[in-house]
Amino acid sequence: MLKEPVSLSMLMDALSYRMPMRVTAVRYFCRMKYPSAFPVCPRCKTSMEREYQAYCDRCGQALEWKGFQKAVVIMCL
Ligand SMILES: [Zn+2]
């Protein structure tokens, strides 16, 4: 039973988190003590600590890692 009316856009938004989005960018941090690259969440754009995780730990977006080897590297300034 639905407690509250849900708009279609809210429903679509909730469903879209479960649809895996491709990770297409990697952010390279060169100013760290040990420079390293982190994958970027396609939804919330935060860098993630680990590669090949099923979901973004920030926004919960399901992630797709197919083609990750071709991801664009965002170099630090
Ligand atoms: Zn995210």
N, CA, C, O and the ligand as a Tripos MOL2 file, in Angstrom:
@<TRIPOS>MOLECULE
protein
  309   307    78     0     0
PROTEIN
NO_CHARGES

@<TRIPOS>ATOM
      1 N           0.8350   -1.1950    0.0000 N.3       1 MET1
      2 CA          0.0000    0.0000    0.0000 C.3       1 MET1
      3 C           0.8760    1.2550    0.0000 C.2       1 MET1
      4 O           1.8800    1.3370    0.7080 O.2       1 MET1
      5 N           0.4780    2.1940   -0.7880 N.am      2 LEU2
      6 CA          1.2190    3.4430   -0.8230 C.3       2 LEU2
      7 C           0.6930    4.3740    0.2550 C.2       2 LEU2
      8 O          -0.5090    4.6190    0.3530 O.2       2 LEU2
      9 N           1.5970    4.8800    1.0490 N.am      3 LYS3
     10 CA          1.1980    5.7820    2.1240 C.3       3 LYS3
     11 C           0.9730    7.1950    1.5910 C.2       3 LYS3
     12 O           0.0210    7.8890    1.9480 O.2       3 LYS3
     13 N           1.9000    7.5830    0.7180 N.am      4 GLU4
     14 CA          1.8240    8.9360    0.1710 C.3       4 GLU4
     15 C           1.8490    8.8710   -1.3470 C.2       4 GLU4
     16 O           2.4480    7.9730   -1.9390 O.2       4 GLU4
     17 N           1.1930    9.8300   -1.9550 N.am      5 PRO5
     18 CA          1.2700    9.8410   -3.4110 C.3       5 PRO5
     19 C           2.6970   10.1320   -3.8680 C.2       5 PRO5
     20 O           3.3740   11.0050   -3.3250 O.2       5 PRO5
     21 N           3.1300    9.3950   -4.8600 N.am      6 VAL6
     22 CA          4.4790    9.5710   -5.3810 C.3       6 VAL6
     23 C           4.3600   10.0630   -6.8100 C.2       6 VAL6
     24 O           3.6400    9.4780   -7.6190 O.2       6 VAL6
     25 N           5.0540   11.1200   -7.1130 N.am      7 SER7
     26 CA          4.9820   11.6220   -8.4790 C.3       7 SER7
     27 C           5.8230   10.7440   -9.3880 C.2       7 SER7
     28 O           6.7350   10.0540   -8.9330 O.2       7 SER7
     29 N           5.5150   10.7740  -10.6530 N.am      8 LEU8
     30 CA          6.2290    9.9370  -11.6080 C.3       8 LEU8
     31 C           7.7090   10.2990  -11.6460 C.2       8 LEU8
     32 O           8.5620    9.4200  -11.7720 O.2       8 LEU8
     33 N           8.0100   11.5730  -11.5380 N.am      9 SER9
     34 CA          9.4200   11.9640  -11.6010 C.3       9 SER9
     35 C          10.1930   11.4540  -10.3870 C.2       9 SER9
     36 O          11.3670   11.1040  -10.5010 O.2       9 SER9
     37 N           9.5360   11.4110   -9.2190 N.am     10 MET10
     38 CA         10.1890   10.8680   -8.0280 C.3      10 MET10
     39 C          10.4600    9.3810   -8.2190 C.2      10 MET10
     40 O          11.5150    8.8670   -7.8480 O.2      10 MET10
     41 N           9.4810    8.7100   -8.8060 N.am     11 LEU11
     42 CA          9.6170    7.2780   -9.0420 C.3      11 LEU11
     43 C          10.7410    7.0060  -10.0310 C.2      11 LEU11
     44 O          11.5650    6.1170   -9.8130 O.2      11 LEU11
     45 N          10.7750    7.7640  -11.1090 N.am     12 MET12
     46 CA         11.8110    7.5800  -12.1200 C.3      12 MET12
     47 C          13.1920    7.8410  -11.5320 C.2      12 MET12
     48 O          14.1600    7.1540  -11.8590 O.2      12 MET12
     49 N          13.2690    8.8330  -10.6690 N.am     13 ASP13
     50 CA         14.5370    9.1740  -10.0520 C.3      13 ASP13
     51 C          15.0100    8.0380   -9.1460 C.2      13 ASP13
     52 O          16.1870    7.6770   -9.1530 O.2      13 ASP13
     53 N          14.0860    7.4810   -8.3680 N.am     14 ALA14
     54 CA         14.4310    6.3850   -7.4720 C.3      14 ALA14
     55 C          14.8890    5.1720   -8.2750 C.2      14 ALA14
     56 O          15.8420    4.4910   -7.8940 O.2      14 ALA14
     57 N          14.2150    4.9070   -9.3770 N.am     15 LEU15
     58 CA         14.5790    3.7590  -10.2020 C.3      15 LEU15
     59 C          15.9200    3.9670  -10.8900 C.2      15 LEU15
     60 O          16.6690    3.0130  -11.1020 O.2      15 LEU15
     61 N          16.2220    5.2090  -11.2380 N.am     16 SER16
     62 CA         17.4440    5.4570  -11.9880 C.3      16 SER16
     63 C          18.6950    5.1540  -11.1570 C.2      16 SER16
     64 O          19.7620    4.8990  -11.7140 O.2      16 SER16
     65 N          18.5660    5.1810   -9.8430 N.am     17 TYR17
     66 CA         19.7160    4.8510   -8.9940 C.3      17 TYR17
     67 C          20.0690    3.3720   -9.1060 C.2      17 TYR17
     68 O          21.2090    2.9690   -8.8760 O.2      17 TYR17
     69 N          19.0690    2.5770   -9.4640 N.am     18 ARG18
     70 CA         19.3140    1.1420   -9.5610 C.3      18 ARG18
     71 C          19.7940    0.7360  -10.9410 C.2      18 ARG18
     72 O          20.2980   -0.3710  -11.1320 O.2      18 ARG18
     73 N          19.6370    1.6330  -11.9000 N.am     19 MET19
     74 CA         20.1120    1.3530  -13.2430 C.3      19 MET19
     75 C          21.5950    1.6920  -13.2840 C.2      19 MET19
     76 O          21.9610    2.8550  -13.1110 O.2      19 MET19
     77 N          22.4560    0.7070  -13.5090 N.am     20 PRO20
     78 CA         23.8920    1.0020  -13.4550 C.3      20 PRO20
     79 C          24.3040    2.0820  -14.4460 C.2      20 PRO20
     80 O          23.9350    2.0460  -15.6200 O.2      20 PRO20
     81 N          25.0650    3.0300  -13.9550 N.am     21 MET21
     82 CA         25.6140    4.0750  -14.8060 C.3      21 MET21
     83 C          27.0960    3.7870  -14.9910 C.2      21 MET21
     84 O          27.7860    3.3720  -14.0600 O.2      21 MET21
     85 N          27.5630    4.0130  -16.1930 N.am     22 ARG22
     86 CA         28.9630    3.7560  -16.4710 C.3      22 ARG22
     87 C          29.8990    4.7500  -15.8230 C.2      22 ARG22
     88 O          29.6530    5.9560  -15.8420 O.2      22 ARG22
     89 N          30.9600    4.2450  -15.2550 N.am     23 VAL23
     90 CA         31.9990    5.1190  -14.7070 C.3      23 VAL23
     91 C          32.9270    5.4630  -15.8600 C.2      23 VAL23
     92 O          33.5990    4.5930  -16.4140 O.2      23 VAL23
     93 N          32.9570    6.7310  -16.2130 N.am     24 THR24
     94 CA         33.6970    7.1240  -17.4200 C.3      24 THR24
     95 C          34.8330    8.0980  -17.1290 C.2      24 THR24
     96 O          35.5090    8.5530  -18.0520 O.2      24 THR24
     97 N          35.0450    8.4170  -15.8690 N.am     25 ALA25
     98 CA         36.1000    9.3760  -15.5520 C.3      25 ALA25
     99 C          36.8690    8.9710  -14.3040 C.2      25 ALA25
    100 O          36.3360    8.3530  -13.3820 O.2      25 ALA25
    101 N          38.1150    9.3370  -14.3120 N.am     26 VAL26
    102 CA         39.0050    9.0780  -13.1850 C.3      26 VAL26
    103 C          39.6620   10.4070  -12.8320 C.2      26 VAL26
    104 O          40.1300   11.1270  -13.7150 O.2      26 VAL26
    105 N          39.6960   10.7230  -11.5740 N.am     27 ARG27
    106 CA         40.3310   11.9740  -11.1720 C.3      27 ARG27
    107 C          41.7110   11.6620  -10.5860 C.2      27 ARG27
    108 O          41.8620   10.8180   -9.7030 O.2      27 ARG27
    109 N          42.6860   12.3610  -11.1030 N.am     28 TYR28
    110 CA         44.0540   12.1140  -10.6720 C.3      28 TYR28
    111 C          44.4920   13.1850   -9.6880 C.2      28 TYR28
    112 O          44.4850   14.3770   -9.9970 O.2      28 TYR28
    113 N          44.8710   12.7450   -8.5080 N.am     29 PHE29
    114 CA         45.3050   13.6890   -7.4750 C.3      29 PHE29
    115 C          46.8290   13.6580   -7.3930 C.2      29 PHE29
    116 O          47.4170   12.6770   -6.9390 O.2      29 PHE29
    117 N          47.4450   14.7220   -7.8300 N.am     30 CYS30
    118 CA         48.9050   14.7260   -7.8700 C.3      30 CYS30
    119 C          49.5240   15.3790   -6.6500 C.2      30 CYS30
    120 O          50.7310   15.2720   -6.4320 O.2      30 CYS30
    121 N          48.7070   16.0560   -5.8500 N.am     31 ARG31
    122 CA         49.2830   16.7590   -4.6950 C.3      31 ARG31
    123 C          49.2740   15.9300   -3.4340 C.2      31 ARG31
    124 O          49.7190   16.3830   -2.3790 O.2      31 ARG31
    125 N          48.7730   14.7290   -3.5380 N.am     32 MET32
    126 CA         48.7760   13.8700   -2.3620 C.3      32 MET32
    127 C          50.1950   13.3540   -2.1450 C.2      32 MET32
    128 O          51.0350   13.4060   -3.0440 O.2      32 MET32
    129 N          50.4410   12.8670   -0.9670 N.am     33 LYS33
    130 CA         51.7610   12.3340   -0.6430 C.3      33 LYS33
    131 C          52.1040   11.2010   -1.6090 C.2      33 LYS33
    132 O          53.2330   11.0900   -2.0870 O.2      33 LYS33
    133 N          51.1090   10.3680   -1.8810 N.am     34 TYR34
    134 CA         51.2780    9.2950   -2.8590 C.3      34 TYR34
    135 C          50.2510    9.5270   -3.9500 C.2      34 TYR34
    136 O          49.1070    9.0860   -3.8340 O.2      34 TYR34
    137 N          50.6530   10.2230   -5.0180 N.am     35 PRO35
    138 CA         49.6780   10.5600   -6.0700 C.3      35 PRO35
    139 C          48.9470    9.3310   -6.5770 C.2      35 PRO35
    140 O          49.5530    8.2970   -6.8570 O.2      35 PRO35
    141 N          47.6340    9.4640   -6.6880 N.am     36 SER36
    142 CA         46.8690    8.3230   -7.1670 C.3      36 SER36
    143 C          45.5950    8.7860   -7.8450 C.2      36 SER36
    144 O          45.2020    9.9470   -7.7310 O.2      36 SER36
    145 N          44.9590    7.8740   -8.5470 N.am     37 ALA37
    146 CA         43.7560    8.1820   -9.3060 C.3      37 ALA37
    147 C          42.5520    7.5130   -8.6710 C.2      37 ALA37
    148 O          42.6330    6.3840   -8.1860 O.2      37 ALA37
    149 N          41.4320    8.2260   -8.6800 N.am     38 PHE38
    150 CA         40.2130    7.6760   -8.1160 C.3      38 PHE38
    151 C          39.0830    7.7830   -9.1350 C.2      38 PHE38
    152 O          38.9540    8.8030   -9.8110 O.2      38 PHE38
    153 N          38.2660    6.7400   -9.2490 N.am     39 PRO39
    154 CA         37.1310    6.8240  -10.1640 C.3      39 PRO39
    155 C          36.1040    7.8570   -9.6900 C.2      39 PRO39
    156 O          35.9390    8.0730   -8.4900 O.2      39 PRO39
    157 N          35.4280    8.4840  -10.6320 N.am     40 VAL40
    158 CA         34.4610    9.5280  -10.3170 C.3      40 VAL40
    159 C          33.0490    8.9830  -10.5210 C.2      40 VAL40
    160 O          32.7510    8.3870  -11.5560 O.2      40 VAL40
    161 N          32.1960    9.1870   -9.5400 N.am     41 CYS41
    162 CA         30.7980    8.7460   -9.6500 C.3      41 CYS41
    163 C          30.1050    9.5210  -10.7610 C.2      41 CYS41
    164 O          30.1760   10.7500  -10.7860 O.2      41 CYS41
    165 N          29.4330    8.8280  -11.6820 N.am     42 PRO42
    166 CA         28.7580    9.5230  -12.7840 C.3      42 PRO42
    167 C          27.5680   10.3620  -12.3360 C.2      42 PRO42
    168 O          27.1240   11.2400  -13.0760 O.2      42 PRO42
    169 N          27.0500   10.1130  -11.1520 N.am     43 ARG43
    170 CA         25.8900   10.8780  -10.6910 C.3      43 ARG43
    171 C          26.2740   12.0580   -9.8030 C.2      43 ARG43
    172 O          25.9180   13.1980  -10.1020 O.2      43 ARG43
    173 N          26.9880   11.8000   -8.7270 N.am     44 CYS44
    174 CA         27.2620   12.8880   -7.7870 C.3      44 CYS44
    175 C          28.6490   13.4970   -7.9810 C.2      44 CYS44
    176 O          29.0030   14.4770   -7.3250 O.2      44 CYS44
    177 N          29.4390   12.9010   -8.8980 N.am     45 LYS45
    178 CA         30.7510   13.4510   -9.2700 C.3      45 LYS45
    179 C          31.7820   13.4650   -8.1470 C.2      45 LYS45
    180 O          32.7930   14.1620   -8.2440 O.2      45 LYS45
    181 N          31.5410   12.7140   -7.0990 N.am     46 THR46
    182 CA         32.5820   12.6390   -6.0770 C.3      46 THR46
    183 C          33.5370   11.5050   -6.4330 C.2      46 THR46
    184 O          33.1510   10.5410   -7.0940 O.2      46 THR46
    185 N          34.7640   11.6260   -5.9970 N.am     47 SER47
    186 CA         35.7140   10.5670   -6.2770 C.3      47 SER47
    187 C          35.5540    9.4620   -5.2470 C.2      47 SER47
    188 O          35.3760    9.7110   -4.0550 O.2      47 SER47
    189 N          35.6230    8.2430   -5.7390 N.am     48 MET48
    190 CA         35.4040    7.0920   -4.8750 C.3      48 MET48
    191 C          36.7310    6.4790   -4.4810 C.2      48 MET48
    192 O          37.6980    6.5040   -5.2430 O.2      48 MET48
    193 N          36.7610    5.9290   -3.2830 N.am     49 GLU49
    194 CA         38.0220    5.3980   -2.7730 C.3      49 GLU49
    195 C          38.4560    4.1170   -3.4660 C.2      49 GLU49
    196 O          39.6490    3.8670   -3.6350 O.2      49 GLU49
    197 N          37.5010    3.3200   -3.8580 N.am     50 ARG50
    198 CA         37.8520    2.0350   -4.4550 C.3      50 ARG50
    199 C          37.2490    1.8800   -5.8460 C.2      50 ARG50
    200 O          36.2160    2.4660   -6.1690 O.2      50 ARG50
    201 N          37.9210    1.0810   -6.6490 N.am     51 GLU51
    202 CA         37.4050    0.7640   -7.9780 C.3      51 GLU51
    203 C          36.5330   -0.4790   -7.8770 C.2      51 GLU51
    204 O          36.6400   -1.2630   -6.9340 O.2      51 GLU51
    205 N          35.6780   -0.6350   -8.8610 N.am     52 TYR52
    206 CA         34.8530   -1.8310   -9.0040 C.3      52 TYR52
    207 C          33.9280   -2.0840   -7.8210 C.2      52 TYR52
    208 O          33.6540   -3.2350   -7.4800 O.2      52 TYR52
    209 N          33.4430   -1.0100   -7.1920 N.am     53 GLN53
    210 CA         32.4210   -1.2130   -6.1840 C.3      53 GLN53
    211 C          31.0710   -1.1660   -6.8880 C.2      53 GLN53
    212 O          30.9140   -0.4830   -7.9000 O.2      53 GLN53
    213 N          30.1030   -1.8940   -6.3500 N.am     54 ALA54
    214 CA         28.8130   -2.0290   -7.0230 C.3      54 ALA54
    215 C          27.9850   -0.7500   -6.9430 C.2      54 ALA54
    216 O          27.1990   -0.4600   -7.8440 O.2      54 ALA54
    217 N          28.1590    0.0090   -5.8740 N.am     55 TYR55
    218 CA         27.3850    1.2340   -5.6750 C.3      55 TYR55
    219 C          28.3040    2.3560   -5.1990 C.2      55 TYR55
    220 O          29.3300    2.1180   -4.5630 O.2      55 TYR55
    221 N          27.9100    3.5720   -5.5240 N.am     56 CYS56
    222 CA         28.6170    4.7310   -4.9910 C.3      56 CYS56
    223 C          28.2850    4.8240   -3.5050 C.2      56 CYS56
    224 O          27.1150    4.7520   -3.1300 O.2      56 CYS56
    225 N          29.2940    4.9800   -2.6600 N.am     57 ASP57
    226 CA         28.9770    5.0380   -1.2380 C.3      57 ASP57
    227 C          28.4680    6.4100   -0.8110 C.2      57 ASP57
    228 O          28.0210    6.5800    0.3240 O.2      57 ASP57
    229 N          28.5300    7.3780   -1.7000 N.am     58 ARG58
    230 CA         28.0150    8.7110   -1.3880 C.3      58 ARG58
    231 C          26.5180    8.8180   -1.7320 C.2      58 ARG58
    232 O          25.7060    9.1870   -0.8840 O.2      58 ARG58
    233 N          26.1680    8.4940   -2.9780 N.am     59 CYS59
    234 CA         24.7750    8.7110   -3.4010 C.3      59 CYS59
    235 C          23.9970    7.4220   -3.6480 C.2      59 CYS59
    236 O          22.7850    7.4700   -3.8570 O.2      59 CYS59
    237 N          24.6680    6.2730   -3.6260 N.am     60 GLY60
    238 CA         23.9660    5.0160   -3.8070 C.3      60 GLY60
    239 C          23.7130    4.6150   -5.2400 C.2      60 GLY60
    240 O          23.0250    3.6260   -5.4960 O.2      60 GLY60
    241 N          24.2570    5.3680   -6.1800 N.am     61 GLN61
    242 CA         24.0780    5.0460   -7.5940 C.3      61 GLN61
    243 C          24.7260    3.7020   -7.9230 C.2      61 GLN61
    244 O          25.8750    3.4580   -7.5570 O.2      61 GLN61
    245 N          23.9850    2.8300   -8.6150 N.am     62 ALA62
    246 CA         24.5630    1.5720   -9.0840 C.3      62 ALA62
    247 C          25.5590    1.8810  -10.1940 C.2      62 ALA62
    248 O          25.3070    2.7250  -11.0540 O.2      62 ALA62
    249 N          26.6840    1.1930  -10.1660 N.am     63 LEU63
    250 CA         27.7600    1.5170  -11.0910 C.3      63 LEU63
    251 C          28.0550    0.3940  -12.0680 C.2      63 LEU63
    252 O          27.9270   -0.7900  -11.7560 O.2      63 LEU63
    253 N          28.4490    0.8030  -13.2500 N.am     64 GLU64
    254 CA         28.8000   -0.1290  -14.3210 C.3      64 GLU64
    255 C          30.2660    0.1280  -14.6660 C.2      64 GLU64
    256 O          30.6520    1.2630  -14.9470 O.2      64 GLU64
    257 N          31.0730   -0.9180  -14.6430 N.am     65 TRP65
    258 CA         32.5200   -0.7430  -14.8430 C.3      65 TRP65
    259 C          32.9820   -1.2190  -16.1990 C.2      65 TRP65
    260 O          34.1820   -1.2750  -16.4690 O.2      65 TRP65
    261 N          32.0300   -1.5660  -17.0610 N.am     66 LYS66
    262 CA         32.4020   -1.9970  -18.4090 C.3      66 LYS66
    263 C          33.0450   -0.8190  -19.1440 C.2      66 LYS66
    264 O          32.5030    0.2860  -19.1530 O.2      66 LYS66
    265 N          34.1690   -1.0570  -19.7410 N.am     67 GLY67
    266 CA         34.8260    0.0170  -20.4800 C.3      67 GLY67
    267 C          35.5730    1.0010  -19.6050 C.2      67 GLY67
    268 O          35.9800    2.0680  -20.0650 O.2      67 GLY67
    269 N          35.7550    0.6380  -18.3260 N.am     68 PHE68
    270 CA         36.4220    1.5490  -17.3980 C.3      68 PHE68
    271 C          37.8660    1.8340  -17.8140 C.2      68 PHE68
    272 O          38.4100    2.8940  -17.5040 O.2      68 PHE68
    273 N          38.4750    0.8900  -18.5100 N.am     69 GLN69
    274 CA         39.8610    1.0830  -18.9630 C.3      69 GLN69
    275 C          39.9860    2.2800  -19.9040 C.2      69 GLN69
    276 O          41.0630    2.8570  -20.0560 O.2      69 GLN69
    277 N          38.8690    2.6410  -20.5300 N.am     70 LYS70
    278 CA         38.9000    3.7720  -21.4620 C.3      70 LYS70
    279 C          38.4410    5.0680  -20.8110 C.2      70 LYS70
    280 O          38.2160    6.0670  -21.4950 O.2      70 LYS70
    281 N          38.3050    5.0500  -19.4970 N.am     71 ALA71
    282 CA         37.8310    6.2440  -18.7930 C.3      71 ALA71
    283 C          38.7500    7.4410  -19.0300 C.2      71 ALA71
    284 O          39.9590    7.2920  -19.2120 O.2      71 ALA71
    285 N          38.1600    8.6080  -19.0240 N.am     72 VAL72
    286 CA         38.9160    9.8450  -19.2090 C.3      72 VAL72
    287 C          39.5920   10.2070  -17.8870 C.2      72 VAL72
    288 O          38.9740   10.1550  -16.8240 O.2      72 VAL72
    289 N          40.8430   10.5670  -17.9710 N.am     73 VAL73
    290 CA         41.5660   10.9490  -16.7580 C.3      73 VAL73
    291 C          41.5270   12.4670  -16.6150 C.2      73 VAL73
    292 O          41.9750   13.2040  -17.4940 O.2      73 VAL73
    293 N          40.9820   12.9150  -15.4910 N.am     74 ILE74
    294 CA         40.9410   14.3510  -15.2080 C.3      74 ILE74
    295 C          42.2010   14.6730  -14.4260 C.2      74 ILE74
    296 O          42.3330   14.3050  -13.2590 O.2      74 ILE74
    297 N          43.1200   15.3590  -15.0740 N.am     75 MET75
    298 CA         44.3870   15.6640  -14.4300 C.3      75 MET75
    299 C          44.2070   16.8140  -13.4540 C.2      75 MET75
    300 O          43.3800   17.6990  -13.6750 O.2      75 MET75
    301 N          44.9650   16.8040  -12.3940 N.am     76 CYS76
    302 CA         44.8780   17.8890  -11.4370 C.3      76 CYS76
    303 C          45.6110   19.1110  -11.9940 C.2      76 CYS76
    304 O          46.4870   18.9990  -12.8520 O.2      76 CYS76
    305 N          45.2300   20.2670  -11.4850 N.am     77 LEU77
    306 CA         45.8290   21.5020  -12.0040 C.3      77 LEU77
    307 C          47.0880   21.8670  -11.2220 C.2      77 LEU77
    308 O          47.7270   22.8770  -11.5170 O.2      77 LEU77
    309 ZN         27.6570    9.0630   -6.2950 Zn       78 ZN78
@<TRIPOS>BOND
     1     1     2 1
     2     2     3 1
     3     3     4 2
     4     3     5 am
     5     5     6 1
     6     6     7 1
     7     7     8 2
     8     7     9 am
     9     9    10 1
    10    10    11 1
    11    11    12 2
    12    11    13 am
    13    13    14 1
    14    14    15 1
    15    15    16 2
    16    15    17 am
    17    17    18 1
    18    18    19 1
    19    19    20 2
    20    19    21 am
    21    21    22 1
    22    22    23 1
    23    23    24 2
    24    23    25 am
    25    25    26 1
    26    26    27 1
    27    27    28 2
    28    27    29 am
    29    29    30 1
    30    30    31 1
    31    31    32 2
    32    31    33 am
    33    33    34 1
    34    34    35 1
    35    35    36 2
    36    35    37 am
    37    37    38 1
    38    38    39 1
    39    39    40 2
    40    39    41 am
    41    41    42 1
    42    42    43 1
    43    43    44 2
    44    43    45 am
    45    45    46 1
    46    46    47 1
    47    47    48 2
    48    47    49 am
    49    49    50 1
    50    50    51 1
    51    51    52 2
    52    51    53 am
    53    53    54 1
    54    54    55 1
    55    55    56 2
    56    55    57 am
    57    57    58 1
    58    58    59 1
    59    59    60 2
    60    59    61 am
    61    61    62 1
    62    62    63 1
    63    63    64 2
    64    63    65 am
    65    65    66 1
    66    66    67 1
    67    67    68 2
    68    67    69 am
    69    69    70 1
    70    70    71 1
    71    71    72 2
    72    71    73 am
    73    73    74 1
    74    74    75 1
    75    75    76 2
    76    75    77 am
    77    77    78 1
    78    78    79 1
    79    79    80 2
    80    79    81 am
    81    81    82 1
    82    82    83 1
    83    83    84 2
    84    83    85 am
    85    85    86 1
    86    86    87 1
    87    87    88 2
    88    87    89 am
    89    89    90 1
    90    90    91 1
    91    91    92 2
    92    91    93 am
    93    93    94 1
    94    94    95 1
    95    95    96 2
    96    95    97 am
    97    97    98 1
    98    98    99 1
    99    99   100 2
   100    99   101 am
   101   101   102 1
   102   102   103 1
   103   103   104 2
   104   103   105 am
   105   105   106 1
   106   106   107 1
   107   107   108 2
   108   107   109 am
   109   109   110 1
   110   110   111 1
   111   111   112 2
   112   111   113 am
   113   113   114 1
   114   114   115 1
   115   115   116 2
   116   115   117 am
   117   117   118 1
   118   118   119 1
   119   119   120 2
   120   119   121 am
   121   121   122 1
   122   122   123 1
   123   123   124 2
   124   123   125 am
   125   125   126 1
   126   126   127 1
   127   127   128 2
   128   127   129 am
   129   129   130 1
   130   130   131 1
   131   131   132 2
   132   131   133 am
   133   133   134 1
   134   134   135 1
   135   135   136 2
   136   135   137 am
   137   137   138 1
   138   138   139 1
   139   139   140 2
   140   139   141 am
   141   141   142 1
   142   142   143 1
   143   143   144 2
   144   143   145 am
   145   145   146 1
   146   146   147 1
   147   147   148 2
   148   147   149 am
   149   149   150 1
   150   150   151 1
   151   151   152 2
   152   151   153 am
   153   153   154 1
   154   154   155 1
   155   155   156 2
   156   155   157 am
   157   157   158 1
   158   158   159 1
   159   159   160 2
   160   159   161 am
   161   161   162 1
   162   162   163 1
   163   163   164 2
   164   163   165 am
   165   165   166 1
   166   166   167 1
   167   167   168 2
   168   167   169 am
   169   169   170 1
   170   170   171 1
   171   171   172 2
   172   171   173 am
   173   173   174 1
   174   174   175 1
   175   175   176 2
   176   175   177 am
   177   177   178 1
   178   178   179 1
   179   179   180 2
   180   179   181 am
   181   181   182 1
   182   182   183 1
   183   183   184 2
   184   183   185 am
   185   185   186 1
   186   186   187 1
   187   187   188 2
   188   187   189 am
   189   189   190 1
   190   190   191 1
   191   191   192 2
   192   191   193 am
   193   193   194 1
   194   194   195 1
   195   195   196 2
   196   195   197 am
   197   197   198 1
   198   198   199 1
   199   199   200 2
   200   199   201 am
   201   201   202 1
   202   202   203 1
   203   203   204 2
   204   203   205 am
   205   205   206 1
   206   206   207 1
   207   207   208 2
   208   207   209 am
   209   209   210 1
   210   210   211 1
   211   211   212 2
   212   211   213 am
   213   213   214 1
   214   214   215 1
   215   215   216 2
   216   215   217 am
   217   217   218 1
   218   218   219 1
   219   219   220 2
   220   219   221 am
   221   221   222 1
   222   222   223 1
   223   223   224 2
   224   223   225 am
   225   225   226 1
   226   226   227 1
   227   227   228 2
   228   227   229 am
   229   229   230 1
   230   230   231 1
   231   231   232 2
   232   231   233 am
   233   233   234 1
   234   234   235 1
   235   235   236 2
   236   235   237 am
   237   237   238 1
   238   238   239 1
   239   239   240 2
   240   239   241 am
   241   241   242 1
   242   242   243 1
   243   243   244 2
   244   243   245 am
   245   245   246 1
   246   246   247 1
   247   247   248 2
   248   247   249 am
   249   249   250 1
   250   250   251 1
   251   251   252 2
   252   251   253 am
   253   253   254 1
   254   254   255 1
   255   255   256 2
   256   255   257 am
   257   257   258 1
   258   258   259 1
   259   259   260 2
   260   259   261 am
   261   261   262 1
   262   262   263 1
   263   263   264 2
   264   263   265 am
   265   265   266 1
   266   266   267 1
   267   267   268 2
   268   267   269 am
   269   269   270 1
   270   270   271 1
   271   271   272 2
   272   271   273 am
   273   273   274 1
   274   274   275 1
   275   275   276 2
   276   275   277 am
   277   277   278 1
   278   278   279 1
   279   279   280 2
   280   279   281 am
   281   281   282 1
   282   282   283 1
   283   283   284 2
   284   283   285 am
   285   285   286 1
   286   286   287 1
   287   287   288 2
   288   287   289 am
   289   289   290 1
   290   290   291 1
   291   291   292 2
   292   291   293 am
   293   293   294 1
   294   294   295 1
   295   295   296 2
   296   295   297 am
   297   297   298 1
   298   298   299 1
   299   299   300 2
   300   299   301 am
   301   301   302 1
   302   302   303 1
   303   303   304 2
   304   303   305 am
   305   305   306 1
   306   306   307 1
   307   307   308 2
@<TRIPOS>SUBSTRUCTURE
     1 MET1         2 RESIDUE 1 A MET
     2 LEU2         6 RESIDUE 1 A LEU
     3 LYS3        10 RESIDUE 1 A LYS
     4 GLU4        14 RESIDUE 1 A GLU
     5 PRO5        18 RESIDUE 1 A PRO
     6 VAL6        22 RESIDUE 1 A VAL
     7 SER7        26 RESIDUE 1 A SER
     8 LEU8        30 RESIDUE 1 A LEU
     9 SER9        34 RESIDUE 1 A SER
    10 MET10       38 RESIDUE 1 A MET
    11 LEU11       42 RESIDUE 1 A LEU
    12 MET12       46 RESIDUE 1 A MET
    13 ASP13       50 RESIDUE 1 A ASP
    14 ALA14       54 RESIDUE 1 A ALA
    15 LEU15       58 RESIDUE 1 A LEU
    16 SER16       62 RESIDUE 1 A SER
    17 TYR17       66 RESIDUE 1 A TYR
    18 ARG18       70 RESIDUE 1 A ARG
    19 MET19       74 RESIDUE 1 A MET
    20 PRO20       78 RESIDUE 1 A PRO
    21 MET21       82 RESIDUE 1 A MET
    22 ARG22       86 RESIDUE 1 A ARG
    23 VAL23       90 RESIDUE 1 A VAL
    24 THR24       94 RESIDUE 1 A THR
    25 ALA25       98 RESIDUE 1 A ALA
    26 VAL26      102 RESIDUE 1 A VAL
    27 ARG27      106 RESIDUE 1 A ARG
    28 TYR28      110 RESIDUE 1 A TYR
    29 PHE29      114 RESIDUE 1 A PHE
    30 CYS30      118 RESIDUE 1 A CYS
    31 ARG31      122 RESIDUE 1 A ARG
    32 MET32      126 RESIDUE 1 A MET
    33 LYS33      130 RESIDUE 1 A LYS
    34 TYR34      134 RESIDUE 1 A TYR
    35 PRO35      138 RESIDUE 1 A PRO
    36 SER36      142 RESIDUE 1 A SER
    37 ALA37      146 RESIDUE 1 A ALA
    38 PHE38      150 RESIDUE 1 A PHE
    39 PRO39      154 RESIDUE 1 A PRO
    40 VAL40      158 RESIDUE 1 A VAL
    41 CYS41      162 RESIDUE 1 A CYS
    42 PRO42      166 RESIDUE 1 A PRO
    43 ARG43      170 RESIDUE 1 A ARG
    44 CYS44      174 RESIDUE 1 A CYS
    45 LYS45      178 RESIDUE 1 A LYS
    46 THR46      182 RESIDUE 1 A THR
    47 SER47      186 RESIDUE 1 A SER
    48 MET48      190 RESIDUE 1 A MET
    49 GLU49      194 RESIDUE 1 A GLU
    50 ARG50      198 RESIDUE 1 A ARG
    51 GLU51      202 RESIDUE 1 A GLU
    52 TYR52      206 RESIDUE 1 A TYR
    53 GLN53      210 RESIDUE 1 A GLN
    54 ALA54      214 RESIDUE 1 A ALA
    55 TYR55      218 RESIDUE 1 A TYR
    56 CYS56      222 RESIDUE 1 A CYS
    57 ASP57      226 RESIDUE 1 A ASP
    58 ARG58      230 RESIDUE 1 A ARG
    59 CYS59      234 RESIDUE 1 A CYS
    60 GLY60      238 RESIDUE 1 A GLY
    61 GLN61      242 RESIDUE 1 A GLN
    62 ALA62      246 RESIDUE 1 A ALA
    63 LEU63      250 RESIDUE 1 A LEU
    64 GLU64      254 RESIDUE 1 A GLU
    65 TRP65      258 RESIDUE 1 A TRP
    66 LYS66      262 RESIDUE 1 A LYS
    67 GLY67      266 RESIDUE 1 A GLY
    68 PHE68      270 RESIDUE 1 A PHE
    69 GLN69      274 RESIDUE 1 A GLN
    70 LYS70      278 RESIDUE 1 A LYS
    71 ALA71      282 RESIDUE 1 A ALA
    72 VAL72      286 RESIDUE 1 A VAL
    73 VAL73      290 RESIDUE 1 A VAL
    74 ILE74      294 RESIDUE 1 A ILE
    75 MET75      298 RESIDUE 1 A MET
    76 CYS76      302 RESIDUE 1 A CYS
    77 LEU77      306 RESIDUE 1 A LEU
    78 ZN78       309 GROUP 0 **** ****
